[in-house]
Amino acid sequence: MKPGKTGIARIFYATRYSIKGLQAAWINEAAFRQEVVLAILLTVTTFFLSVTELERVVLVGCLVLVLLTELLNSAIEAVVDRIGEEWNELSGRAKDIGSAAVFVALSFSALTWAIILL
């Protein structure tokens, strides 16, 4: 078997695939678009808050966690939908667990913002 790309070429191709993934999420996932817009607005807001640099990093970091979780959830949903459109208990469970992960990340983010700001 022929080995894949290595070195700088591998980094270049991996970066291209990552950008394609972000574009696909932006185009196909309304929740991702909403969360990106909210993350941008809240990140800008942190510069007007009376918080330390470490608190700012934590506030923005939990927003990034939400975006990461949403990307993984979208990937799970895409794979499940690729397998088939008919209802399957395991497919439903996978989608529900992915959704739960996003919910946990959003809840953690909201709690973190509340603790730091209140």
C-alpha positions as CSV (number, residue, x, y, z in Angstrom):
1,M,0.0,0.0,0.0
2,K,1.3,3.4,-0.9
3,P,1.8,5.7,2.1
4,G,-0.1,9.0,2.4
5,K,1.4,12.4,2.3
6,T,4.0,13.3,4.9
7,G,5.7,16.4,6.2
8,I,4.6,19.8,5.0
9,A,2.4,18.3,2.2
10,R,0.4,16.4,4.9
11,I,-0.2,19.6,6.9
12,F,-1.2,21.4,3.7
13,Y,-3.8,18.8,2.7
14,A,-5.0,18.3,6.3
15,T,-5.6,22.1,6.5
16,R,-7.5,22.0,3.2
17,Y,-9.8,19.2,4.5
18,S,-10.4,21.1,7.7
19,I,-11.4,24.2,5.9
20,K,-13.7,22.1,3.7
21,G,-15.3,20.7,6.9
22,L,-15.8,24.2,8.3
23,Q,-17.4,25.3,5.0
24,A,-19.7,22.2,5.0
25,A,-20.8,22.8,8.5
26,W,-21.5,26.5,7.8
27,I,-23.5,25.7,4.6
28,N,-25.4,22.7,6.0
29,E,-25.8,23.2,9.7
30,A,-28.0,26.1,10.9
31,A,-27.2,25.4,14.5
32,F,-23.4,25.8,13.7
33,R,-24.1,29.1,12.0
34,Q,-26.1,30.4,15.0
35,E,-23.4,29.2,17.4
36,V,-20.6,30.9,15.4
37,V,-22.5,34.2,15.3
38,L,-23.2,34.0,19.0
39,A,-19.6,33.0,19.8
40,I,-18.3,36.0,17.8
41,L,-20.7,38.4,19.5
42,L,-19.9,37.1,22.9
43,T,-16.1,37.0,22.2
44,V,-16.2,40.7,21.2
45,T,-18.3,41.4,24.4
46,T,-15.6,40.0,26.6
47,F,-13.3,42.9,25.7
48,F,-15.9,45.3,27.2
49,L,-16.3,43.4,30.4
50,S,-14.3,43.9,33.6
51,V,-12.7,40.5,33.6
52,T,-9.1,39.3,33.9
53,E,-7.2,37.9,30.9
54,L,-7.6,34.4,32.4
55,E,-11.3,34.9,32.8
56,R,-11.6,36.1,29.2
57,V,-9.7,33.0,28.0
58,V,-12.1,30.8,30.0
59,L,-15.2,32.6,28.7
60,V,-14.0,32.3,25.0
61,G,-12.7,28.8,25.6
62,C,-16.1,27.5,26.6
63,L,-17.6,29.1,23.5
64,V,-15.0,27.2,21.4
65,L,-16.0,24.0,23.2
66,V,-19.5,24.5,22.1
67,L,-18.4,24.9,18.5
68,L,-16.2,21.8,18.7
69,T,-19.0,19.8,20.1
70,E,-21.4,21.0,17.4
71,L,-18.9,20.0,14.7
72,L,-18.6,16.5,16.1
73,N,-22.4,16.2,16.5
74,S,-22.8,17.3,12.9
75,A,-20.3,14.7,11.8
76,I,-22.1,12.0,13.7
77,E,-25.4,13.0,12.1
78,A,-23.9,13.0,8.6
79,V,-22.5,9.5,9.1
80,V,-25.8,8.2,10.5
81,D,-27.8,9.8,7.6
82,R,-25.3,8.3,5.1
83,I,-26.0,4.8,6.4
84,G,-29.7,5.1,5.8
85,E,-32.8,7.2,6.2
86,E,-34.9,4.5,7.8
87,W,-35.3,4.6,11.6
88,N,-32.9,2.5,13.6
89,E,-32.6,2.4,17.4
90,L,-28.7,2.6,17.3
91,S,-28.8,5.5,14.8
92,G,-31.3,7.3,16.9
93,R,-29.3,6.8,20.0
94,A,-26.1,8.1,18.3
95,K,-27.9,11.2,17.2
96,D,-29.5,11.7,20.6
97,I,-26.1,11.3,22.4
98,G,-24.5,13.8,20.0
99,S,-27.2,16.2,20.7
100,A,-26.8,15.6,24.4
101,A,-23.1,16.4,24.1
102,V,-24.0,19.8,22.5
103,F,-26.5,20.4,25.3
104,V,-23.9,19.7,28.0
105,A,-21.4,22.0,26.3
106,L,-24.0,24.8,26.0
107,S,-25.0,24.3,29.7
108,F,-21.3,24.3,30.8
109,S,-20.8,27.5,28.8
110,A,-23.8,29.2,30.3
111,L,-22.8,28.2,33.8
112,T,-19.2,29.4,33.3
113,W,-20.4,32.8,32.0
114,A,-22.8,33.1,34.9
115,I,-20.2,32.2,37.5
116,I,-17.7,34.6,36.1
117,L,-20.0,37.5,35.5
118,L,-22.3,37.3,38.5
